Amino acid sequence: MKTCGTAASSTLAIFLVLHLGLIPIMGEKNEIQIGVTGQSVILNCKGVPRDPGVTWKYSKSVIRMWRGSSLKGKATMSDRSEIINNKDLKVLNLKLSDAGNYTCDYGSQPVSIISLHVFELTVPSGGHFLPNDAPELILTQNPSHPLPDLDIALFNSNNRTVRPKHFEKKTREKYILTLEELKATDNGTWRCRVHSPSINDNITFDVKVLGFQNPDSERKYATVDSTVILSWRLNFQKIKWKEGFTGHLKWTQQENADPIELLDFNVTARGEKHETQKRSHFRFEIPERKAESNIEVKLPKVSFDHSGQYQCQLAYDKRHTQSKIELVVMKVSANPAGPLPRGAKMTLICQVSSPLPPNAHLLWERVNGTQADVKKSKQNEAKVEVNVSAAGLWSCRLVEDEEVKISLNYSVEEAPVWMSYVVIGTSIAGSVLVFGLACLAIISGISWQRRRQRAKRMIQARQYLLENKTCQCQHRLKK
């Protein structure tokens, strides 16, 4: 029995020794882990009991120890680290200098050896951009040991590959990627994939492009006396922009004219928008009910003079972006104005405030008329005229790419019969009056000519008599 007990004890002792010996042998493992500056990383101490007494070291300097509570060492990252789960090390706010070998000791044996590779991705302006910015990304690495060259790939928020406009490798530790000009639709979380034989990881970063959801330039059409609202939709709420910016709205009627400021606005870092209407002869309103992210002006009664270019501009960090709306106004008129007398003719005029693009034209058309009652403007002409000799309803349309943008009607009314007689009588009386005045002018001209000739003859006669009398006096003196 004693022999059996001794054998069993020896076997148990050998098993425990082997078990304890196998912990460092099986657990010790040199693995590579990736970290990004400014972020945190968790280093796992593998293959140890649930409540061990572990010591984390950076090179040979103690970072943290766990002996029922966390004890701080003297390594440079000690103040930015903590032990979690009684064994794992969490390093906060990583720095490039944190790269290197980390060991987790259990007892006097290292059970985990981790080579921390730290990347730093420098994104200008903290990832806050305006449209047409072409940011330069700088990827820097501080490896714990030399590594081969990196393969770098960029993916936008839609997980589509983005090819840099320019790629430059300064050294194995520094890479520069210049992006193409950004658009307001490029907002979201981007991904930088870093790959080598021993590394395959992603670095994510946010891209926020402050701008308009409108196109950079658009045309809006309106008719005289109508109501129109011009609106610019900003995206600062959609992308959760946390920076303040300013802006203003200007109107220019002619290309070389000085712009007129309509309003100023500013948006705080908390997303609060404030607007200030500028004083000018330009009459407009700011709608009360509108989206908080919109800039809007209301023209309650459009006139032909309201046409022109409305430019909304926002500025951030000494840079700016803008969106333009060109307001094109249509008007119709008749010459002569008023009802159309029987037998008379009238010219209908349809005009817009600016030249039309090649894909647009004006079209006069008689409602319920025939093909002969259609008049189309020439290319790029902003005016079209049609002669009418009968009453009816006419419609002028602005057509762009086969789509009617706006239309305006003009009703030609026939004058009453008595008005026609009055017009005819007035015309005859006018003709008679003109004829009479012409005759009077002729008679007056003839009479004036006769008086002039008579006066001329009298002057000649007087001159003759004077000369004759002078001669007689001289003759008498000689005698």
C-alpha positions as CSV (number, residue, x, y, z in Angstrom):
1,M,0.0,0.0,0.0
2,K,2.8,2.4,0.9
3,T,4.5,1.6,-2.4
4,C,1.2,2.3,-4.3
5,G,0.7,5.6,-2.4
6,T,4.3,6.7,-3.1
7,A,3.9,5.8,-6.8
8,A,0.7,7.8,-7.0
9,S,2.2,10.8,-5.3
10,S,5.2,10.6,-7.6
11,T,2.9,10.5,-10.6
12,L,0.9,13.4,-9.4
13,A,4.0,15.4,-8.7
14,I,5.4,14.7,-12.1
15,F,2.0,15.7,-13.7
16,L,2.0,19.0,-11.8
17,V,5.6,19.7,-12.8
18,L,4.9,18.9,-16.4
19,H,1.7,21.0,-16.3
20,L,3.4,24.0,-14.8
21,G,6.3,23.6,-17.2
22,L,4.0,23.4,-20.2
23,I,2.4,26.7,-19.4
24,P,5.3,28.8,-20.6
25,I,6.2,26.3,-23.3
26,M,2.7,26.2,-24.8
27,G,1.6,29.7,-23.9
28,E,4.8,31.6,-25.0
29,K,4.1,32.8,-28.4
30,N,5.5,35.7,-30.4
31,E,2.6,37.3,-32.3
32,I,2.1,40.6,-34.2
33,Q,-0.7,42.9,-33.2
34,I,-1.7,46.2,-34.8
35,G,-2.4,49.5,-33.2
36,V,-3.3,53.0,-34.4
37,T,-2.2,56.2,-32.7
38,G,-4.8,57.9,-30.7
39,Q,-6.8,54.7,-30.2
40,S,-6.5,51.9,-27.6
41,V,-5.3,48.4,-28.0
42,I,-5.9,45.3,-25.8
43,L,-3.0,42.8,-25.5
44,N,-4.1,39.3,-24.3
45,C,-2.2,37.2,-21.9
46,K,-3.0,33.7,-23.0
47,G,-2.7,30.3,-21.4
48,V,-2.8,31.4,-17.7
49,P,-5.3,30.6,-14.9
50,R,-8.4,32.8,-14.4
51,D,-7.0,34.7,-11.4
52,P,-3.2,34.7,-11.9
53,G,-0.5,37.1,-10.7
54,V,0.8,38.5,-14.0
55,T,3.4,41.1,-14.9
56,W,3.3,43.1,-18.1
57,K,6.6,44.4,-19.4
58,Y,7.7,46.6,-22.3
59,S,11.2,45.4,-23.2
60,K,12.5,45.0,-19.6
61,S,10.5,47.8,-18.0
62,V,7.4,46.9,-15.9
63,I,4.2,48.4,-17.2
64,R,1.6,46.9,-14.8
65,M,1.3,44.0,-12.4
66,W,-1.7,42.2,-11.1
67,R,-1.6,41.0,-7.5
68,G,-5.2,41.2,-6.6
69,S,-5.1,44.8,-7.7
70,S,-3.3,46.7,-10.5
71,L,0.2,48.1,-9.6
72,K,1.9,50.6,-11.8
73,G,5.4,50.2,-13.2
74,K,7.9,52.7,-14.7
75,A,7.5,52.1,-18.4
76,T,6.6,55.1,-20.5
77,M,3.0,53.9,-21.2
78,S,2.3,53.0,-17.6
79,D,0.1,56.1,-17.0
80,R,-1.9,55.2,-20.1
81,S,-2.5,51.6,-19.4
82,E,-4.6,49.3,-17.2
83,I,-5.1,45.6,-16.6
84,I,-8.5,44.2,-17.5
85,N,-9.9,40.7,-16.8
86,N,-7.1,40.4,-14.2
87,K,-4.6,39.5,-16.9
88,D,-4.9,41.5,-20.1
89,L,-3.3,44.8,-20.8
90,K,-5.1,47.8,-22.3
91,V,-3.0,50.6,-23.6
92,L,-4.8,53.9,-24.2
93,N,-4.1,56.8,-26.6
94,L,-1.4,54.9,-28.5
95,K,1.7,56.7,-29.7
96,L,4.2,55.7,-32.4
97,S,6.8,55.2,-29.6
98,D,4.6,52.5,-28.0
99,A,5.6,50.1,-30.8
100,G,7.8,47.2,-29.6
101,N,7.7,43.9,-27.7
102,Y,5.3,43.3,-24.8
103,T,5.6,40.3,-22.5
104,C,3.2,38.9,-20.1
105,D,5.0,37.0,-17.3
106,Y,3.3,34.4,-15.1
107,G,5.4,33.7,-12.1
108,S,8.9,34.0,-13.5
109,Q,8.1,32.7,-17.0
110,P,6.9,34.8,-20.1
111,V,3.6,33.2,-21.3
112,S,2.8,35.8,-24.1
113,I,5.1,37.8,-26.2
114,I,3.4,40.3,-28.5
115,S,5.1,42.5,-31.1
116,L,3.0,45.7,-31.3
117,H,3.1,47.4,-34.6
118,V,1.8,51.0,-34.5
119,F,0.5,53.0,-37.4
120,E,-0.3,56.7,-37.6
121,L,-2.7,58.0,-40.2
122,T,-2.6,61.7,-40.5
123,V,-5.8,63.1,-42.0
124,P,-5.7,66.9,-42.5
125,S,-8.3,69.2,-40.8
126,G,-9.4,66.4,-38.6
127,G,-11.3,64.9,-41.6
128,H,-13.4,68.1,-42.1
129,F,-13.3,69.2,-45.7
130,L,-15.1,71.3,-48.3
131,P,-16.0,70.1,-51.9
132,N,-13.1,70.2,-54.3
133,D,-10.5,69.8,-51.5
134,A,-7.8,67.2,-52.4
135,P,-6.5,66.1,-49.0
136,E,-3.1,64.6,-48.5
137,L,-3.1,61.5,-46.2
138,I,0.2,60.5,-44.5
139,L,0.6,56.9,-43.2
140,T,3.5,56.5,-40.8
141,Q,4.6,53.2,-39.2
142,N,6.9,52.4,-36.3
143,P,7.5,48.7,-36.5
144,S,9.0,46.7,-33.6
145,H,11.2,45.1,-36.2
146,P,11.9,45.8,-39.9
147,L,9.1,44.8,-42.3
148,P,8.8,44.6,-46.0
149,D,7.1,47.2,-48.1
150,L,3.4,47.8,-47.5
151,D,0.6,47.5,-50.0
152,I,-2.0,50.2,-49.3
153,A,-5.5,50.3,-50.6
154,L,-8.3,52.9,-49.9
155,F,-12.0,52.3,-49.8
156,N,-14.7,55.0,-49.5
157,S,-17.9,54.8,-47.4
158,N,-19.6,52.7,-50.1
159,N,-16.7,50.2,-49.9
160,R,-15.5,51.2,-53.4
161,T,-11.9,51.4,-54.2
162,V,-10.5,54.9,-54.3
163,R,-7.4,55.4,-56.4
164,P,-5.2,58.3,-55.1
165,K,-4.3,61.0,-57.5
166,H,-0.7,60.7,-56.3
167,F,1.1,58.1,-54.3
168,E,4.6,58.7,-52.8
169,K,6.7,56.4,-50.6
170,K,9.2,58.6,-48.7
171,T,10.7,55.6,-46.8
172,R,9.4,52.3,-45.5
173,E,8.1,54.2,-42.5
174,K,6.2,57.0,-44.4
175,Y,3.7,56.9,-47.3
176,I,1.9,59.9,-48.8
177,L,-1.5,59.5,-50.6
178,T,-3.1,62.6,-52.3
179,L,-6.8,62.1,-53.0
180,E,-8.8,63.3,-55.9
181,E,-11.1,66.3,-55.3
182,L,-13.8,65.4,-52.8
183,K,-17.5,65.8,-53.3
184,A,-20.3,66.3,-50.8
185,T,-21.4,62.7,-51.5
186,D,-18.0,61.3,-50.2
187,N,-19.1,61.6,-46.6
188,G,-18.8,58.6,-44.4
189,T,-16.3,56.2,-42.8
190,W,-13.4,55.4,-45.1
191,R,-11.0,52.4,-44.8
192,C,-7.2,52.2,-45.4
193,R,-6.2,48.6,-45.8
194,V,-2.5,47.8,-44.9
195,H,-1.1,44.6,-46.2
196,S,2.2,42.8,-46.0
197,P,3.3,39.1,-45.5
198,S,2.8,39.5,-41.8
199,I,0.1,42.2,-41.6
200,N,-3.4,42.5,-43.0
201,D,-5.4,45.1,-41.1
202,N,-7.7,48.1,-41.7
203,I,-7.4,51.6,-40.4
204,T,-10.7,53.5,-40.5
205,F,-11.2,57.2,-40.6
206,D,-14.1,59.6,-41.0
207,V,-14.5,62.0,-44.0
208,K,-17.0,64.8,-43.6
209,V,-17.5,67.1,-46.6
210,L,-19.5,70.2,-45.7
211,G,-21.5,71.4,-48.7
212,F,-24.8,71.7,-50.5
213,Q,-27.1,68.9,-51.5
214,N,-28.0,71.1,-54.5
215,P,-26.0,70.9,-57.7
216,D,-23.2,73.4,-58.0
217,S,-25.3,75.3,-60.5
218,E,-28.9,75.0,-61.5
219,R,-31.6,77.0,-63.4
220,K,-35.0,77.8,-62.0
221,Y,-37.8,79.2,-64.1
222,A,-40.7,81.5,-63.1
223,T,-43.3,83.7,-64.8
224,V,-44.0,87.3,-64.0
225,D,-46.3,87.8,-61.0
226,S,-45.8,84.3,-59.8
227,T,-44.4,83.2,-56.4
228,V,-41.1,81.4,-56.2
229,I,-38.9,80.1,-53.4
230,L,-35.2,79.6,-53.9
231,S,-33.7,77.0,-51.6
232,W,-30.2,75.7,-50.7
233,R,-30.1,72.5,-48.7
234,L,-27.0,72.3,-46.5
235,N,-25.8,68.9,-45.3
236,F,-24.3,69.9,-41.9
237,Q,-27.0,68.1,-39.9
238,K,-26.9,65.0,-42.1
239,I,-23.2,64.5,-41.6
240,K,-23.2,65.6,-37.9
241,W,-20.8,68.5,-38.5
242,K,-19.3,69.6,-35.2
243,E,-17.6,72.7,-36.4
244,G,-18.9,76.3,-36.8
245,F,-19.1,78.0,-40.2
246,T,-20.5,81.1,-41.8
247,G,-22.1,82.1,-45.1
248,H,-24.0,84.6,-47.1
249,L,-26.4,84.9,-50.0
250,K,-25.8,87.4,-52.9
251,W,-27.8,88.4,-56.0
252,T,-26.3,89.5,-59.3
253,Q,-28.5,90.6,-62.1
254,Q,-25.9,91.2,-64.8
255,E,-22.6,89.4,-65.2
256,N,-20.4,92.5,-64.7
257,A,-22.6,94.2,-62.1
258,D,-21.7,94.4,-58.4
259,P,-23.5,91.7,-56.3
260,I,-26.1,92.7,-53.8
261,E,-26.0,91.0,-50.4
262,L,-29.4,89.6,-49.4
263,L,-28.6,87.8,-46.1
264,D,-25.8,86.5,-43.9
265,F,-25.9,83.3,-41.8
266,N,-23.8,81.4,-39.4
267,V,-24.0,77.9,-37.9
268,T,-22.5,77.1,-34.5
269,A,-20.6,74.0,-33.5
270,R,-23.9,72.8,-31.9
271,G,-25.7,73.0,-35.2
272,E,-27.7,76.2,-34.4
273,K,-28.4,78.4,-37.5
274,H,-28.8,82.1,-37.4
275,E,-29.8,84.4,-40.3
276,T,-29.5,88.2,-40.8
277,Q,-31.5,89.8,-43.6
278,K,-29.6,92.7,-45.3
279,R,-31.3,96.0,-46.2
280,S,-31.5,96.8,-49.9
281,H,-34.0,97.8,-52.5
282,F,-34.5,94.1,-53.4
283,R,-37.8,93.0,-51.9
284,F,-37.9,89.4,-50.7
285,E,-39.0,87.4,-47.7
286,I,-37.5,84.6,-45.5
287,P,-40.0,81.8,-45.1
288,E,-40.9,81.0,-41.5
289,R,-41.5,77.3,-42.0
290,K,-38.5,75.6,-43.5
291,A,-36.0,72.9,-42.7
292,E,-33.4,74.0,-40.2
293,S,-30.6,73.0,-42.6
294,N,-32.0,75.1,-45.5
295,I,-31.2,78.6,-46.7
296,E,-34.3,80.0,-48.5
297,V,-35.6,83.2,-49.9
298,K,-39.2,83.8,-51.1
299,L,-40.2,86.2,-54.0
300,P,-43.9,86.7,-53.4
301,K,-44.5,88.5,-56.7
302,V,-41.8,87.9,-59.3
303,S,-41.0,90.7,-61.7
304,F,-38.8,90.6,-64.8
305,D,-36.1,92.5,-62.8
306,H,-35.8,89.6,-60.3
307,S,-34.0,87.5,-62.8
308,G,-30.3,86.9,-62.3
309,Q,-27.9,84.7,-60.4
310,Y,-28.4,83.9,-56.7
311,Q,-25.2,82.7,-55.2
312,C,-25.1,81.0,-51.7
313,Q,-21.6,80.7,-50.3
314,L,-20.4,79.1,-47.1
315,A,-17.0,79.5,-45.5
316,Y,-15.0,77.3,-43.2
317,D,-11.4,77.5,-42.1
318,K,-10.6,80.3,-44.6
319,R,-12.0,78.2,-47.5
320,H,-15.3,78.5,-49.1
321,T,-17.7,76.6,-51.4
322,Q,-20.8,77.8,-53.2
323,S,-23.9,76.9,-55.1
324,K,-25.7,79.0,-57.7
325,I,-29.3,79.2,-58.8
326,E,-30.0,81.2,-62.0
327,L,-33.6,82.5,-62.0
328,V,-35.0,82.8,-65.5
329,V,-38.2,84.9,-65.8
330,M,-40.7,84.8,-68.6
331,K,-43.2,87.5,-69.6
332,V,-45.6,88.0,-72.5
333,S,-47.1,91.1,-74.0
334,A,-48.9,92.4,-77.1
335,N,-48.3,95.3,-79.5
336,P,-50.6,97.1,-79.7
337,A,-52.1,96.2,-76.4
338,G,-55.8,95.8,-75.8
339,P,-58.6,94.1,-77.7
340,L,-58.0,93.3,-81.4
341,P,-60.3,95.3,-83.7
342,R,-61.8,93.5,-86.7
343,G,-59.4,93.4,-89.6
344,A,-56.5,94.6,-87.6
345,K,-53.3,92.8,-86.6
346,M,-51.5,92.3,-83.3
347,T,-48.0,91.1,-82.5
348,L,-47.6,88.8,-79.4
349,I,-44.2,88.9,-77.8
350,C,-42.8,86.2,-75.5
351,Q,-39.5,86.9,-73.8
352,V,-37.2,85.4,-71.1
353,S,-34.6,87.2,-69.1
354,S,-31.5,85.4,-70.4
355,P,-30.3,83.6,-73.5
356,L,-31.4,80.0,-73.6
357,P,-29.0,77.0,-73.8
358,P,-28.9,75.1,-77.1
359,N,-31.2,72.4,-75.8
360,A,-34.0,74.9,-75.0
361,H,-36.4,77.1,-77.1
362,L,-39.5,79.3,-76.8
363,L,-42.7,78.2,-78.6
364,W,-45.9,80.2,-79.3
365,E,-48.9,78.0,-79.9
366,R,-52.5,78.7,-80.4
367,V,-54.7,76.6,-78.0
368,N,-56.8,74.3,-80.1
369,G,-55.1,75.7,-83.2
370,T,-53.5,74.1,-86.2
371,Q,-49.8,73.4,-87.0
372,A,-49.8,76.7,-88.9
373,D,-50.5,78.5,-85.6
374,V,-47.0,77.6,-84.1
375,K,-44.0,79.8,-83.9
376,K,-40.7,78.6,-82.6
377,S,-37.7,80.7,-81.5
378,K,-34.3,80.4,-83.1
379,Q,-31.4,78.8,-81.3
380,N,-30.2,80.8,-78.3
381,E,-32.8,83.5,-78.8
382,A,-34.6,84.7,-75.7
383,K,-37.5,86.2,-77.6
384,V,-40.1,85.0,-80.1
385,E,-42.9,87.0,-81.8
386,V,-46.1,85.9,-83.6
387,N,-48.5,88.0,-85.6
388,V,-52.2,87.3,-85.1
389,S,-55.3,88.7,-86.8
390,A,-58.1,86.9,-84.9
391,A,-59.1,86.4,-81.3
392,G,-58.1,83.3,-79.4
393,L,-56.0,81.9,-76.6
394,W,-52.3,81.7,-77.1
395,S,-49.7,79.9,-75.0
396,C,-46.0,80.5,-74.8
397,R,-43.9,77.6,-73.6
398,L,-40.3,77.2,-72.6
399,V,-39.2,73.8,-73.7
400,E,-35.9,72.2,-72.6
401,D,-35.0,68.7,-73.8
402,E,-38.6,68.1,-74.8
403,E,-39.8,69.0,-71.3
404,V,-42.0,72.1,-70.7
405,K,-40.4,74.1,-67.9
406,I,-42.9,77.0,-67.7
407,S,-45.7,78.4,-69.8
408,L,-47.7,81.6,-69.9
409,N,-51.0,82.3,-71.7
410,Y,-52.2,85.4,-73.5
411,S,-55.8,85.8,-74.4
412,V,-56.4,87.8,-77.6
413,E,-59.9,89.4,-77.3
414,E,-61.9,90.8,-80.3
415,A,-62.9,94.4,-79.9
416,P,-66.7,95.2,-79.9
417,V,-68.2,96.4,-83.2
418,W,-68.7,99.9,-82.0
419,M,-65.1,100.0,-81.0
420,S,-64.2,98.9,-84.5
421,Y,-66.3,101.7,-85.9
422,V,-64.6,104.1,-83.5
423,V,-61.2,102.8,-84.6
424,I,-62.2,103.1,-88.3
425,G,-63.6,106.6,-87.7
426,T,-60.6,107.6,-85.7
427,S,-58.4,106.3,-88.5
428,I,-60.3,108.2,-91.2
429,A,-60.4,111.3,-89.1
430,G,-56.8,110.9,-88.4
431,S,-56.1,110.5,-92.1
432,V,-58.2,113.6,-93.0
433,L,-56.5,115.5,-90.2
434,V,-53.1,114.5,-91.5
435,F,-54.2,115.4,-95.1
436,G,-55.6,118.7,-93.9
437,L,-52.5,119.5,-92.0
438,A,-50.4,118.6,-95.0
439,C,-52.4,120.9,-97.2
440,L,-52.2,123.7,-94.7
441,A,-48.5,123.2,-94.5
442,I,-48.3,123.3,-98.3
443,I,-50.4,126.5,-98.5
444,S,-48.5,128.1,-95.7
445,G,-45.3,127.2,-97.4
446,I,-46.4,128.7,-100.7
447,S,-47.7,131.9,-99.0
448,W,-44.5,132.3,-97.1
449,Q,-42.5,131.8,-100.3
450,R,-44.6,134.5,-102.1
451,R,-44.1,136.9,-99.2
452,R,-40.4,136.3,-99.3
453,Q,-40.2,137.0,-103.0
454,R,-42.3,140.2,-102.6
455,A,-40.0,141.5,-99.9
456,K,-37.0,140.7,-102.0
457,R,-38.4,142.7,-104.9
458,M,-39.2,145.6,-102.7
459,I,-35.6,145.6,-101.4
460,Q,-34.3,145.6,-104.9
461,A,-36.6,148.5,-106.0
462,R,-35.5,150.5,-103.1
463,Q,-31.9,149.8,-103.9
464,Y,-32.5,150.9,-107.5
465,L,-34.2,154.1,-106.6
466,L,-31.4,154.9,-104.2
467,E,-28.7,154.3,-106.8
468,N,-30.7,156.4,-109.5
469,K,-31.1,159.4,-107.1
470,T,-27.4,159.4,-106.3
471,C,-26.5,159.6,-110.0
472,Q,-28.9,162.6,-110.6
473,C,-27.3,164.5,-107.7
474,Q,-23.8,164.0,-109.0
475,H,-24.9,165.2,-112.5
476,R,-26.3,168.5,-111.1
477,L,-23.1,169.2,-109.2
478,K,-21.0,168.9,-112.3
479,K,-23.1,171.6,-114.1
